[in-house]
Amino acid sequence: MHAEGSEARITLAFGLCQVGDPDLALATLLEVSKPTPYAHAVTAVASAMAGMPERALTESQLVVDDETSTYLDRVLADIAA
C-alpha cells in the first residue's frame, strides 16, 4: 500500500459504491494523491452510478489505455462503460 493510504481510500470508495453511495465514493476519491488505473476504474463505476456517463466513459478509457492496468481494473472499467 502507498504510504499516504491512496490504495485504502480507493478500496473504501469501491465499497461505498457497493453499498449504493457513489457521491461519497467520489468525494473519497478526491483524497487520492496519485491516480492509478484502480482509482480510474473505481471513479468510472462511481461516476456511472451517480449519473455522469461522460465521466464514466472517460475514466474507463484511461484504464484501457494504461498498460499497467490489471484484469480487475479493466473489468470494473468495462462494467462502468
C-alpha positions as CSV (number, residue, x, y, z in Angstrom):
1,M,0.0,0.0,0.0
2,H,1.2,3.5,-0.7
3,A,2.4,5.5,2.3
4,E,-0.3,8.1,2.1
5,G,-3.0,5.5,2.0
6,S,-4.4,6.0,-1.5
7,E,-5.0,2.3,-2.1
8,A,-7.1,2.1,1.1
9,R,-9.1,5.2,0.0
10,I,-9.7,3.7,-3.4
11,T,-10.9,0.4,-1.9
12,L,-13.1,2.3,0.6
13,A,-14.6,4.2,-2.4
14,F,-15.3,0.9,-4.1
15,G,-17.0,-0.4,-1.0
16,L,-19.1,2.8,-0.9
17,C,-20.2,2.1,-4.4
18,Q,-21.2,-1.4,-3.4
19,V,-23.5,-0.1,-0.7
20,G,-25.0,2.5,-3.0
21,D,-23.2,5.7,-2.1
22,P,-21.5,6.9,-5.3
23,D,-21.4,10.5,-4.2
24,L,-19.4,9.7,-1.0
25,A,-17.2,7.4,-3.1
26,L,-16.4,10.3,-5.5
27,A,-15.7,12.5,-2.5
28,T,-13.4,9.9,-1.1
29,L,-11.5,9.6,-4.4
30,L,-10.7,13.3,-4.3
31,E,-8.3,12.4,-1.4
32,V,-6.2,10.1,-3.7
33,S,-2.9,11.9,-4.4
34,K,-1.8,9.9,-7.5
35,P,-4.4,8.5,-9.7
36,T,-3.8,4.8,-10.7
37,P,-5.7,2.5,-13.0
38,Y,-7.5,1.2,-10.0
39,A,-8.5,4.7,-9.0
40,H,-9.7,5.5,-12.5
41,A,-11.7,2.2,-12.6
42,V,-13.5,2.9,-9.3
43,T,-14.1,6.6,-10.4
44,A,-15.7,5.2,-13.5
45,V,-18.0,3.0,-11.5
46,A,-18.9,5.7,-9.1
47,S,-19.5,8.2,-11.9
48,A,-21.8,5.8,-13.8
49,M,-23.8,5.2,-10.6
50,A,-24.0,8.9,-10.0
51,G,-25.4,9.6,-13.5
52,M,-22.3,11.0,-15.1
53,P,-21.9,8.9,-18.2
54,E,-19.3,11.0,-19.9
55,R,-17.0,11.0,-16.9
56,A,-17.5,7.2,-16.6
57,L,-16.5,6.7,-20.2
58,T,-13.5,9.0,-19.9
59,E,-12.3,7.3,-16.7
60,S,-12.9,3.8,-18.3
61,Q,-10.8,4.8,-21.3
62,L,-7.9,5.9,-19.1
63,V,-7.9,2.4,-17.6
64,V,-7.9,0.7,-21.1
65,D,-5.1,3.0,-22.3
66,D,-2.9,2.3,-19.3
67,E,-0.5,-0.7,-19.9
68,T,-0.2,-1.2,-16.1
69,S,-3.9,-1.7,-15.6
70,T,-4.9,-5.1,-14.2
71,Y,-7.6,-7.6,-15.2
72,L,-9.7,-6.3,-12.2
73,D,-9.2,-2.7,-13.3
74,R,-10.3,-3.5,-16.8
75,V,-13.4,-5.5,-15.6
76,L,-14.5,-2.6,-13.4
77,A,-13.9,-0.1,-16.3
78,D,-16.0,-2.3,-18.6
79,I,-18.8,-2.5,-16.1
80,A,-18.9,1.2,-15.8
81,A,-18.7,1.8,-19.5
